[in-house]
């Protein structure tokens, strides 16, 4: 009986599954596109790209904030921490939108 439930539940929301797969493929393409932008973004934009990528791929920041001597690490941590609570899908979509705006 459980086998039947799994089969039914796996197809319960096929449209939602398709949309999620489309977003994931768009995100993966945007990651590729980010490496070939026509111009290098400014540092604040690079931090936003980093934060959205990390939030989309790893979720909320889990590590401790780097110490004062690691200025770059602190800036990255702060940017990622600002995205705390944002869903994976929202972070992916924001990342895709940001990369598209930079093309």
Secondary structure, 3 states (H helix, E strand, C coil): CHHHHHHHHHCCCHHHHHHHHHHHHHHHHHHHHHCCCCCCCCHHHHHHHHHHHHHHHHCCCCCCCCCCCCHHHHHHHHHHHHCCCCCHHHHHHHHHHHHHHHC
